[in-house]
Amino acid sequence: QYPNTPLSFPPAIGLNITSRDQWGISPSRLEGIPASIILPIQSSYVRVWALSSTGARVTELAVTSSGGFAQFSIAPSYGAMWYEVQVTNPSYSPTMTKTQTPDWTATATPTITPTTQPPHYDLVDNCENIGTNLNLWSGYWYTYTDALGSTSIGGKRAGGGPETPGGCYYASGTIAAAGYNGIGTNLEASGYADLTQYQGLRFFTKGDGKTYTVKITTKSFIDAGAYNEYQFTFTAPAVWTYIEIPLTSFTQGWGTAMPFDYNQAKDIQWVADKSYSLYLDDVAFYRDAATPTQSATPVSTGTPTSTYTYTSTPPATFTPTDYQSPTISATVTQTMTGTPPTQTFTPTYTYTASFTMTFTPIAADTATITATLTEAATQTPRPGADLAGVVPVSFPNPYSGQGQLGIKYSLSKPADKISVVVYTGSFRLVRDIDLGPAIAGDKIATVPGASLEKLSTGIYYYCIKAGYSDGKQARSRPAVMVIIK
């Protein structure tokens, strides 16, 4: 009967009550809830407002730092159904200094300065987002046991290693006769991760002083039904200890020899095979160690003079170029006759700088000098993971289940297939929506309402998946979508 007929309370026994997509007549009552939200970004980049019923900003909420992440709290006292969260993405900007000194003749003097880049690694998880078993690669943490009575239970908790002390993953368990147990984390929610760009695995650990085996499961072992994955043995002491293992140090301990499929990795697992107590934090795959690079610093200096004498001479051109990334385009051009200024341009190690200076003689006592400073480059994505670090944004959010759903994201190179994958709050896959091929750039994916209309009211996780003709895949960071019908 409701909402077509006003309903008294309590309703009569046996009365058919349904609201479907109708919300009845006013006035409506909204019950606010208190909650704390943690976002995986520095607090200085985040601002939050409580919004009015028309979407206008009313009150700005305090944003604090929790383990290096932004945290804010909502409450019924704000009287708001909607909140606006503004996240500013820090970007690089070129550093340029221009100095003018009259009565000097410009002389191009290139300076090549060797620099060193720091070691580079990609975190699988720093365990700072306590309260969820989701890792930073859109996979999730789990424990496993045999069917013989062994136990194993774990989860994220406060108190981490020396790099990110806010949280860690802790698990413990007991072992039955001839049993096994351990800990694992997926490298992808579904599919496989490409590790060919990495040199090794690193993590912090502490525990009970016992010996453990860390192994990487790959597609070849899963398909073959074999369990002798490539592995490495270590000891977990009573204090936080840094472990770094080159991938070349992982070996098979027994059984038929099979290749180590770096490009089809599934999980990382820590095998106990005993009663155990183990802490883990800052799990990552690292790339090369520090390698020397070069950056060009063209500097214009000068010598006082009063007379120019030229003969027929071809133009002089000097162009030092060094490619680095990420970079941003910027061009400064200045043309002067007679007494050119001194110019200094110093790019940082993250930019590509090109300097061209051309001298053109035209007569005695007169010279025309054209100086062009050009900085140009593009951002270089992580190889094989063209959506790494990208957090998609859906709109409208909450979504009513009717009409199209838009999703904004960025793609660093063309993909043969783009999909939107949707999971329930317990990370069960419920939709894999094919959107066809896409070119590189800032994109807005349009998801037909028919693809989502059968999903019930609730909170869902989703991410953008890119597929390529060679079988490799890349995924964005997971994001949250709310459906209210």
RAJO-V922355 format. One record per residue. OMEGA is omega in degrees with one decimal (NA if undefined). D_CENTER is the distance of its C-alpha to the mean C-alpha in Angstrom with 1 decimal. Layout:
# RAJO-V922355
omega: {OMEGA | OMEGA}
d_center: {D_CENTER | D_CENTER}
This chain:
# RAJO-V922355
omega: {179.5 | 14.3 | -177.3 | 178.2 | 177.3 | -172.1 | 174.2 | -179.3 | -3.6 | -179.4 | 179.2 | 180.0 | 177.9 | -179.0 | 178.9 | -176.3 | 174.7 | 179.7 | -176.8 | 178.8 | 178.8 | -175.6 | 175.5 | -175.9 | -179.2 | -0.8 | 176.7 | 179.2 | 178.9 | -179.5 | 178.3 | 179.8 | 173.0 | 179.9 | 173.5 | -177.1 | 178.0 | 178.7 | -176.4 | 178.0 | -178.9 | -176.9 | -178.4 | -179.2 | -171.1 | 170.0 | -175.2 | 176.1 | 166.2 | -174.4 | 175.3 | -179.9 | 178.0 | 179.5 | 179.5 | 177.5 | -178.3 | -175.6 | 175.8 | -178.0 | 175.9 | 177.2 | -178.6 | 179.2 | 177.4 | -178.6 | -178.6 | -179.8 | 178.5 | 178.4 | 173.3 | -175.9 | 173.4 | -175.6 | 177.6 | -176.6 | 178.3 | 179.3 | -174.2 | 172.1 | -176.9 | 175.4 | 176.4 | 178.3 | 178.8 | -179.7 | 178.5 | 179.9 | -179.2 | -179.8 | 179.5 | 174.7 | -177.9 | 176.0 | -175.0 | 177.5 | -180.0 | -179.2 | 179.5 | 176.3 | -176.3 | 173.7 | 175.9 | 176.1 | -175.9 | 176.1 | -179.0 | 179.6 | 179.3 | 176.1 | 178.8 | -176.4 | 176.5 | 176.5 | -178.7 | 175.2 | 179.7 | 175.0 | -173.7 | 177.3 | 178.8 | -179.7 | 167.0 | 174.3 | 171.3 | 171.8 | 178.5 | -179.4 | -179.3 | -179.6 | 175.4 | 177.5 | 177.1 | 175.4 | -174.2 | 178.6 | 179.8 | 170.1 | -178.3 | 178.6 | 177.5 | 168.6 | -178.7 | 178.8 | 173.9 | 176.9 | -175.2 | -179.6 | 175.5 | 178.9 | 176.3 | -178.9 | -177.8 | 178.5 | 178.2 | -179.9 | 179.7 | 177.3 | -176.1 | -178.8 | -173.5 | -178.8 | 178.2 | -171.2 | -176.5 | -176.3 | 178.7 | 172.8 | 179.9 | 175.7 | 177.0 | -179.7 | 176.7 | -174.3 | 173.4 | 179.6 | 179.8 | -177.9 | 178.4 | 175.5 | -179.7 | -175.6 | 175.3 | 171.7 | -179.9 | 173.7 | 173.3 | 176.5 | 172.1 | -176.6 | -172.3 | 179.4 | 179.4 | -178.1 | -174.2 | -179.0 | -173.6 | 176.3 | -177.5 | 179.9 | 177.6 | 175.5 | 171.6 | -179.2 | 166.6 | -177.0 | -171.4 | 179.8 | -178.4 | -179.8 | 179.8 | 175.9 | 173.7 | -177.5 | 178.3 | 179.2 | -178.6 | -174.9 | -175.9 | -179.7 | 179.0 | -179.7 | -177.3 | -177.4 | 179.9 | -177.8 | 179.4 | -179.4 | 176.1 | -168.4 | 179.2 | -176.4 | 178.7 | 177.9 | -179.8 | -180.0 | -174.4 | 179.4 | -179.6 | -177.0 | 180.0 | 178.8 | 177.1 | -173.0 | 173.3 | 179.5 | 178.8 | 179.0 | 176.2 | -177.2 | 171.1 | -178.0 | -176.6 | 171.8 | -177.6 | -179.6 | 177.6 | -178.3 | 175.6 | -176.2 | 179.6 | -173.8 | 179.8 | -178.2 | -175.8 | -174.2 | 160.3 | 179.5 | 174.1 | -173.2 | -179.8 | -176.5 | -178.5 | 169.1 | -168.9 | 173.6 | -169.0 | 175.0 | 178.1 | 177.2 | 175.3 | 177.7 | -175.2 | 168.2 | -177.0 | 178.1 | -178.5 | 168.6 | -177.1 | 179.8 | -179.1 | 174.0 | 179.6 | 172.7 | -177.7 | 177.8 | 176.7 | -178.3 | 176.2 | 175.3 | -176.3 | 175.2 | -179.1 | 178.9 | 179.8 | -176.4 | 172.9 | 175.3 | -176.1 | 168.3 | -179.0 | -176.3 | 178.3 | 179.9 | 176.8 | -177.7 | 175.4 | -178.2 | 170.5 | -178.4 | 175.3 | -176.3 | 175.4 | -178.0 | -1.3 | -179.9 | -178.2 | -177.1 | 173.6 | -177.3 | 174.8 | -178.3 | 178.1 | 178.2 | -178.6 | 177.7 | 174.1 | -173.6 | -177.6 | 179.2 | 170.5 | 179.6 | 178.2 | 178.7 | -177.6 | 176.2 | 174.2 | -176.0 | -178.6 | -176.8 | 173.7 | -179.9 | 175.5 | -178.2 | 178.2 | 177.2 | -177.1 | 176.8 | -179.8 | 179.1 | 175.9 | 177.5 | 176.7 | 179.1 | -178.7 | 176.8 | 174.9 | -177.0 | 177.4 | 179.0 | -179.8 | 175.3 | -177.8 | 175.4 | -177.5 | 174.9 | 178.1 | 177.6 | -179.0 | -179.0 | 173.5 | -177.5 | 175.9 | -178.8 | -168.3 | 176.9 | -176.1 | 179.1 | -179.1 | 175.9 | -179.1 | 179.8 | 179.4 | 177.4 | -5.1 | 177.6 | 13.6 | -178.7 | -175.0 | -176.4 | -179.9 | -179.0 | -176.8 | 174.5 | 177.5 | 177.5 | 178.4 | 177.8 | 178.3 | -178.9 | -173.5 | 175.8 | -176.5 | 179.1 | 178.2 | -178.6 | 174.7 | 178.7 | 169.6 | 179.7 | -174.6 | -179.4 | 172.2 | 178.0 | 176.5 | 175.3 | 171.4 | -178.6 | 179.9 | 178.2 | 170.3 | -168.0 | -178.2 | 179.2 | 177.6 | -178.5 | 179.0 | 175.2 | -178.5 | 176.4 | 175.0 | -171.0 | 168.3 | 178.1 | 178.2 | -178.0 | 179.0 | -179.8 | -179.6 | -179.4 | -175.3 | -170.1 | -178.4 | 176.6 | -178.0 | 177.2 | 179.3 | 179.8 | -177.5 | 170.7 | 176.1 | 174.2 | 176.8 | 179.6 | 177.4 | 178.8 | -177.1 | -173.8 | 178.9 | 177.6 | -178.7 | -179.7 | 172.8 | -177.3 | 173.5 | 170.0 | 177.1 | 175.8 | -174.9 | 175.0 | -179.9 | 176.2 | 176.7 | 179.3 | NA}
d_center: {49.6 | 46.9 | 45.7 | 48.7 | 51.0 | 50.4 | 49.9 | 51.8 | 50.5 | 50.9 | 51.0 | 53.9 | 53.6 | 52.7 | 51.4 | 48.8 | 45.9 | 42.8 | 40.6 | 38.8 | 37.2 | 40.0 | 39.5 | 43.3 | 45.0 | 44.2 | 43.9 | 40.6 | 39.3 | 35.6 | 34.8 | 31.9 | 30.0 | 28.7 | 25.1 | 22.4 | 18.8 | 15.9 | 12.6 | 9.5 | 10.2 | 13.4 | 16.5 | 17.8 | 15.3 | 16.5 | 20.0 | 21.6 | 24.9 | 27.3 | 28.6 | 32.2 | 33.4 | 33.2 | 29.5 | 30.7 | 29.0 | 31.4 | 30.1 | 27.1 | 25.6 | 24.9 | 21.3 | 21.3 | 19.1 | 18.7 | 17.5 | 15.3 | 13.9 | 15.6 | 18.5 | 21.2 | 24.1 | 25.9 | 29.6 | 32.7 | 34.1 | 31.9 | 33.7 | 30.7 | 29.4 | 26.4 | 23.9 | 21.8 | 18.5 | 17.6 | 14.2 | 14.5 | 11.7 | 13.2 | 14.2 | 16.5 | 20.2 | 23.0 | 25.7 | 29.2 | 32.7 | 35.8 | 39.3 | 42.6 | 45.8 | 49.0 | 51.6 | 49.5 | 49.0 | 45.4 | 44.7 | 41.4 | 40.3 | 37.1 | 35.5 | 33.1 | 31.1 | 29.4 | 26.1 | 23.8 | 20.0 | 18.6 | 17.6 | 14.0 | 12.2 | 9.0 | 9.3 | 10.2 | 11.1 | 12.7 | 14.7 | 14.7 | 14.4 | 18.1 | 19.7 | 17.4 | 17.2 | 13.8 | 11.3 | 7.5 | 8.2 | 10.2 | 13.3 | 15.7 | 18.1 | 21.9 | 25.2 | 28.0 | 31.8 | 34.8 | 37.5 | 40.1 | 39.4 | 36.6 | 34.1 | 30.5 | 28.5 | 25.3 | 22.5 | 20.3 | 22.5 | 22.8 | 23.4 | 20.9 | 21.1 | 21.8 | 18.2 | 16.9 | 20.2 | 19.2 | 19.0 | 19.4 | 20.3 | 24.1 | 26.3 | 30.1 | 32.7 | 36.2 | 37.5 | 40.4 | 42.8 | 41.3 | 38.0 | 34.3 | 31.2 | 27.7 | 24.0 | 21.1 | 17.5 | 16.2 | 13.7 | 13.5 | 15.1 | 17.5 | 18.2 | 17.3 | 14.7 | 15.7 | 16.2 | 18.5 | 16.4 | 16.6 | 19.7 | 19.5 | 18.3 | 18.3 | 18.6 | 20.9 | 23.7 | 27.0 | 29.7 | 33.3 | 34.2 | 34.2 | 32.9 | 29.9 | 28.5 | 24.9 | 24.4 | 22.0 | 23.1 | 23.1 | 24.4 | 27.8 | 28.7 | 27.8 | 29.8 | 32.7 | 32.9 | 32.9 | 31.5 | 31.9 | 28.2 | 27.3 | 27.3 | 27.9 | 30.0 | 29.4 | 31.0 | 29.4 | 31.5 | 32.1 | 29.8 | 26.1 | 25.9 | 23.3 | 23.4 | 22.3 | 23.3 | 23.4 | 22.9 | 26.5 | 27.8 | 27.0 | 30.3 | 32.2 | 34.9 | 37.2 | 37.9 | 37.6 | 35.4 | 32.4 | 29.7 | 26.3 | 24.0 | 20.9 | 19.6 | 20.1 | 18.9 | 18.9 | 18.9 | 19.4 | 22.6 | 24.6 | 28.3 | 30.8 | 34.1 | 35.7 | 35.7 | 32.7 | 30.6 | 27.2 | 24.3 | 20.8 | 17.9 | 14.9 | 14.8 | 13.1 | 14.0 | 15.2 | 16.2 | 19.3 | 21.1 | 21.9 | 23.5 | 25.9 | 25.2 | 27.4 | 27.3 | 30.2 | 31.9 | 34.8 | 37.3 | 40.4 | 43.4 | 47.0 | 50.7 | 53.5 | 55.8 | 58.3 | 59.2 | 57.2 | 59.1 | 57.5 | 58.8 | 57.4 | 54.1 | 51.0 | 47.9 | 45.8 | 42.0 | 39.3 | 35.7 | 33.3 | 29.9 | 26.9 | 23.6 | 20.3 | 16.9 | 15.2 | 18.4 | 20.1 | 23.5 | 26.5 | 30.2 | 33.2 | 36.7 | 40.1 | 43.6 | 46.6 | 50.2 | 52.4 | 50.6 | 46.8 | 44.4 | 42.4 | 38.7 | 35.9 | 32.2 | 29.7 | 26.1 | 23.5 | 22.2 | 19.1 | 21.4 | 24.0 | 27.5 | 30.5 | 34.0 | 37.1 | 40.6 | 43.7 | 47.2 | 49.9 | 53.5 | 55.8 | 58.9 | 60.3 | 59.0 | 56.1 | 52.6 | 49.7 | 46.3 | 43.0 | 39.8 | 36.4 | 33.0 | 30.1 | 26.4 | 24.2 | 21.1 | 17.9 | 14.3 | 13.6 | 10.7 | 10.0 | 13.2 | 13.5 | 9.9 | 10.3 | 7.8 | 4.8 | 1.8 | 5.4 | 7.2 | 10.8 | 13.8 | 17.1 | 20.6 | 23.0 | 21.5 | 23.6 | 24.9 | 28.6 | 28.5 | 30.6 | 29.8 | 26.7 | 23.1 | 20.8 | 17.0 | 15.3 | 12.3 | 11.8 | 12.7 | 13.1 | 16.2 | 18.7 | 18.4 | 21.6 | 20.5 | 18.1 | 18.2 | 17.3 | 17.3 | 18.5 | 19.1 | 21.4 | 20.8 | 21.8 | 19.2 | 22.0 | 21.3 | 23.6 | 22.6 | 21.3 | 22.2 | 22.7 | 22.3 | 23.5 | 22.3 | 20.3 | 20.2 | 17.4 | 16.6 | 15.8 | 17.1 | 18.7 | 19.3 | 22.6 | 23.1 | 26.9 | 28.2 | 30.1 | 27.1 | 26.3 | 29.8 | 30.6 | 27.8 | 29.3 | 28.4 | 25.5 | 21.8 | 19.5 | 15.9 | 14.7 | 12.0 | 12.6 | 13.8 | 14.9 | 18.0 | 19.9 | 23.6 | 23.2 | 21.8 | 18.2 | 15.4 | 11.7 | 9.8 | 7.4 | 6.1 | 9.7 | 11.7 | 15.3 | 18.4 | 21.9 | 25.0 | 28.3 | 31.5}
